[in-house]
Amino acid sequence: MGDRLSAVWTWTIRSFLQIFPLPLRGTAAEYAEACVTDPAAISNIQVAEDAIAKAADDVASSLADRAREMLQQEDQRQASVMGRAQSLFFAVALLSSLLSIGAGFLVSSRTPHFGELPFISALALFLVIQVTLLVLSLTRAISGLIYPRAGASDFAKWAGCGGVGDLHRNEIISVLRWYRLSAHINTWRFSCLERALRSLRNVVIGSGLLVLAVLVFANIPSRPHCMDRTEFRGGTTIRYSVECPIERLGQP
């Protein structure tokens, strides 16, 4: 019974986040720190560093080249997610224009049909929420984050190495640490982008429903409505209601 309730709860949360993709909690630094301090990750890192410390000089040189390539790939991955996230801002401007269709429809002068205003208002509110979530996730995806790289202290440490092999072994350990942190930060960015894409999908669906609803309600004939009249008689203003016109079949 407990497993079933847990599964239902998990499904409910996932479904809610599909409809309302809230921005990720915490920061990229907190996410990366949690990943590298995981006991399994710490164990793997220790095994790798012990193996690197025992590597021969020629092997260490090849591993250093490979570590630099891996770090460069993460730099390219960062540029990829940044470019994708920035391109979505152009979609925000287009989607905002679709919202104006619903807004203009709501302020139209014709008499609304039964249930029209609540339905259109609910769709417009849904779209406003989705666009807000989209912008929040995008701004987090392209936010300025610090990527660890070699600094003066690292060069000072490497300068004290006893030889080229020792230098490469020390460099490999440092570069792999930067690679791990960069990979986790980029994964956090892609998670933000993924939630922004969910919001974009919901905006597209909601906008389509809004446009469809506007077209449907606009093509439904409006019912004649009563109007008040005002006349000036004998120096007195008289206001009265006129009966609503009644359509009679068979009459012009």
N, C-alpha and C positions, 0 to 999 in steps of 0.2 A: 504493500500500500504506500509506504514511504517513498519507494523508488518511482512509483507511478506519479505521485504528487510532485516529486522533484522533476520528472520528465515534463509534466504539464507546465510547471512553473518555468522551466528552461525554454520550452516552446513559446510560452506567452511573452517572455522577455525578448526573445529573438524576433518574434512577430512585431512587437512594439517598436523595436529598433529598426525594423524594416520600414515601418510607416513613419516613425519619427526618429530618424537617425541622429541622436544627440551627439555633440562633440565629445571626443575622448577626454576622460578625466586625467588630471596630472599633466606633467610636462614630459618632453622627450628625454631630458636628463634623468628624470625619475624612472622612466621606463627602461632606459639603457642600464641604469644602475641596478635595477631589480633583476635584469637578465644576466648580467655578469656576476652578480653575487649569489645566483642560484647554486646550491650545493653541487649539482651535476656539472654545471659550467665550470665551477672552481676546480673540480676534479679533473676535467678534461684539459683545462688550461695548465694545471700542474704537470700532468703527464706530458703535454707538448713541450713545456719549458725544460723538463728534465731530459727529454730526447734531444732537443736543440742544443743543450749544454754539452752533450756527448758527441755531437756531429763532427765529422772531419772537416777540415778547412775548405776543401773543394765542394763538399756537400753543403756546407753553410753558405758558400757563395751562391750556389744555385737556389737555395731556399730563400736567400735574401732577395734575389731577382723575382722569384715567384711571389713573395710577400708584397713587394712593391706593386706588382701587377694587380694583385687582389685589392690593394688599397686604391689604386687608380680606377678599378671597376666600380668601387663604391662611390668614388667621386662622379663617375658618369651616371650612376644610378641616382645620385642626388640631383644632378642637372636634369635628368629625365622627369622625376616627380615634380620638380619646381616648374618645368616648362608645361607639364600637363595641368597643374593646378592653376597657373596663371592664365592659360588659354580658356579655362572655364569661366573666368570673369566676364568674357565677352558674351557667354551664354546667359549670364545673369541679366545683362542689359536687354537682351532679346526677350527673355521670359518676363521681365518687368513690364514690357510693353503689352504683353498678353493680359497682364492683370488690369491694365487700363480699360480693356474691353468690358470686363465685369464691373469695374467702377463706373464707367460711363453708362452701362445698362442700369445700374442701381439708381442713378440720379436722373434717369429719363423721366419725362413728364407724363407718360401714359400711365393709366391705372394698372397696377400689377395684378397678376392672376393669383388665385389662391395657392399659397405655399411657395410662391415664386421668390419672394424676398428672403425667407429663411434658408431656402436651398442655395440660392446664389451667394448669400452672405456666408454660409458655411463653407462653400467652395473657395470663396475669396480669402477667408480667414485661414483655411488650410494651406493655400498657396503662399500667403504671407509668412506663415510659420516655416514652410519648407524653404523659401528663399532665405529667410534669416538663418536657419540651420546650415544651408549651403554656404553662405558667406562666412559663418563662424568656422566651419571646418576648413574652408579654403584658406582663410587667414592663418590658421594654425599650420596648415600644410606648407605654406611659403614663409613662415616666420623665420627670423634670423636665429640660427642655432650655431653653437660652437662645436666645431669638429677638432678633436685633438690632433696636433701635428708636432713635428720636431721643433724644439725651442733651444734657447741658449744652454739650458741645463743638460739637455740631451747631448748636444755637441761637446760640452765639457766632459761628460761621462765617457763618450766615445773616444775623446782625445787621449784618455788614460788607458786605453786598451793596449795589450801587449803585442798585438799583431793583427794582420788583416782578418784571419780566421776568428779571432776573439771579437774584433769589431763587427763582423757580420753576424755572429751569434747574438751579440747584444742588440744589434739593429733589428734582427728578426723578431725578438721578443717585444721590442717597442712597437714595431710596425704592426704586428699581429694584435697588440692591444688597441692600437688606433683603429685597425680594421674592424675589430669586434664592436667597438663603440659606434663607429660610423655606420655599420650594418644595422645595429639596433635603432639608431636615430633615423635612418632612412626607412626602416620598417615602420616606425611610428608615423613618419610623414605619409607613407603610402596608406596607412590605416586611416589617417585623416582624409586623404584623397578619396578612399573608398567610401567613406561616409558621405562625403560631398557628392559623389556620384549617385548614391542612393537618393539624396535629396533632389538631385537633378532629375532622376527618373520619376520621382513622385511629382515634381513640378510639371513635367511633360504630360503625365497621365492626368493630373488635376486640371491643367490648362485645356487639354482636349475635352474633358468633361464640362468645363466651364463654357467653352465655345459652343459645344453641342447644346448645353442647356439654354444659352442665350438664343441660339437659332430656333430651338423648339418653342420657347416662350414667346419669341418675337413673331412667330407665324401662327400663334393661336389668336383668333379674333378677340378683340377686347369687348367686354360687355359695356353697353351704354351706362353711364352713371348720371346720377342726379346732380343738378347744379342749382345754386341759390341765385335769386334775382333780386335786384334792388330797383325800386321805382320811387320817384319824387312826386308826391301828390299833396296839393294844398299846403305846401311848405313843410311837409313832413316826409321823412325818409321811411319807406316801407320795405322791409326785407321778408321774403317768403321763399319757400322751397317749391321747385317745380317737380311735378311727378316725373319719374323716370319714363322715357319713351318705351312703348311696348311694340315689338314687332308683330305684325299681323300677317299670317300666311295668306297668300292669294291676293294681297293688296299691294299696289305700287308704293 
